[in-house]
Amino acid sequence: MQKWLTASQKERRNIFSHGKLRKRKAVRLGLPLSNMPDAVDYRGHSTILHVNPVASPFGNRGLSREAINVGADACFWDIYQHAWNLFKIILELFGRFGESRDVQG
């Protein structure tokens, strides 16, 4: 925690980037990256969000002038999942550095 708090922006990017953290977690769990619990979700997330020729099933990227169907809110599911994962990590940190909490999910 201290390293993250005191690292420069460049060090944080190089040491604590999402890819680096996923690799360290995979090593800690003794799994190849392709077998991580979030591997399929991560690949789908990358395919839909990063620039590539693959068409999104949720409509065009960017602002849309076309009618939005009910499935369009699927874009927010990812945001909610990220928020939930962040919340669980924060509670885990409280458990390590403060009060213990039990979170289901």
DARALIN-V627300 format. One record per residue. N is the residue number from 0. RES is the residue in three letters. D_LAST is the distance of its C-alpha to the last C-alpha in whole Angstrom. Layout:
n=N res=RES d_last=D_LAST
n=N res=RES d_last=D_LAST
This chain:
n=0 res=MET d_last=24
n=1 res=GLN d_last=28
n=2 res=LYS d_last=29
n=3 res=TRP d_last=27
n=4 res=LEU d_last=28
n=5 res=THR d_last=32
n=6 res=ALA d_last=32
n=7 res=SER d_last=34
n=8 res=GLN d_last=32
n=9 res=LYS d_last=33
n=10 res=GLU d_last=32
n=11 res=ARG d_last=29
n=12 res=ARG d_last=29
n=13 res=ASN d_last=30
n=14 res=ILE d_last=28
n=15 res=PHE d_last=25
n=16 res=SER d_last=25
n=17 res=HIS d_last=22
n=18 res=GLY d_last=24
n=19 res=LYS d_last=25
n=20 res=LEU d_last=21
n=21 res=ARG d_last=20
n=22 res=LYS d_last=23
n=23 res=ARG d_last=23
n=24 res=LYS d_last=19
n=25 res=ALA d_last=21
n=26 res=VAL d_last=23
n=27 res=ARG d_last=21
n=28 res=LEU d_last=19
n=29 res=GLY d_last=23
n=30 res=LEU d_last=22
n=31 res=PRO d_last=24
n=32 res=LEU d_last=22
n=33 res=SER d_last=23
n=34 res=ASN d_last=20
n=35 res=MET d_last=17
n=36 res=PRO d_last=14
n=37 res=ASP d_last=14
n=38 res=ALA d_last=18
n=39 res=VAL d_last=19
n=40 res=ASP d_last=17
n=41 res=TYR d_last=19
n=42 res=ARG d_last=22
n=43 res=GLY d_last=21
n=44 res=HIS d_last=20
n=45 res=SER d_last=24
n=46 res=THR d_last=26
n=47 res=ILE d_last=25
n=48 res=LEU d_last=25
n=49 res=HIS d_last=28
n=50 res=VAL d_last=32
n=51 res=ASN d_last=33
n=52 res=PRO d_last=35
n=53 res=VAL d_last=32
n=54 res=ALA d_last=31
n=55 res=SER d_last=28
n=56 res=PRO d_last=27
n=57 res=PHE d_last=26
n=58 res=GLY d_last=30
n=59 res=ASN d_last=32
n=60 res=ARG d_last=31
n=61 res=GLY d_last=32
n=62 res=LEU d_last=33
n=63 res=SER d_last=34
n=64 res=ARG d_last=37
n=65 res=GLU d_last=36
n=66 res=ALA d_last=34
n=67 res=ILE d_last=30
n=68 res=ASN d_last=29
n=69 res=VAL d_last=25
n=70 res=GLY d_last=24
n=71 res=ALA d_last=24
n=72 res=ASP d_last=21
n=73 res=ALA d_last=19
n=74 res=CYS d_last=21
n=75 res=PHE d_last=18
n=76 res=TRP d_last=15
n=77 res=ASP d_last=15
n=78 res=ILE d_last=16
n=79 res=TYR d_last=13
n=80 res=GLN d_last=11
n=81 res=HIS d_last=13
n=82 res=ALA d_last=12
n=83 res=TRP d_last=9
n=84 res=ASN d_last=9
n=85 res=LEU d_last=12
n=86 res=PHE d_last=11
n=87 res=LYS d_last=9
n=88 res=ILE d_last=12
n=89 res=ILE d_last=14
n=90 res=LEU d_last=12
n=91 res=GLU d_last=13
n=92 res=LEU d_last=16
n=93 res=PHE d_last=17
n=94 res=GLY d_last=16
n=95 res=ARG d_last=19
n=96 res=PHE d_last=21
n=97 res=GLY d_last=21
n=98 res=GLU d_last=19
n=99 res=SER d_last=16
n=100 res=ARG d_last=13
n=101 res=ASP d_last=10
n=102 res=VAL d_last=7
n=103 res=GLN d_last=4
n=104 res=GLY d_last=0
